[in-house]
Amino acid sequence: MKRNELLNKAETLITGDRAKDYGDAYENHGRIADGWNIIMNGALKSHGFLTPSHVTLMMDWVKTSRLIETIDHEDSWIDKAGYTALGAEFIERDARPVNKIIEEINNGKSTNGYVRSKK
């Protein structure tokens, strides 16, 4: 895909379906920032850093923020379930020291846990 095609498609999405489904982009991103700050502060208090499990909470919050605008958006509900399952799976691995987590990620041994199927 050429850059102008990508930018045209992005423009169509953010001014069309995405705007219709999720409401004003700035307000939606504000809700996301509020939730992420809460999650991040909790992670720093409990672990001293963000873990992959915390990231699943953050991604779940993106979906929650979107559902606040459009409660019946089925894809967001499905994605939330996927992030919850991944987060629960990551807990044991997150209990290791942060240097072990980073080492595993850098060595390419992290899971390829996709919330959605590849298209």
Secondary structure, 3 states (H helix, E strand, C coil): CCHHHHHHHHHHHHHCHHHHHHCCHHHHHHHHHHHHHHHHHHHHHHCCCCCHHHHHHHHHHHHHHHHHHCCCCHHHHHHHHHHHHHHHHHHHHHCCCHHHHHHHHHCCCCCCCCCCCCC
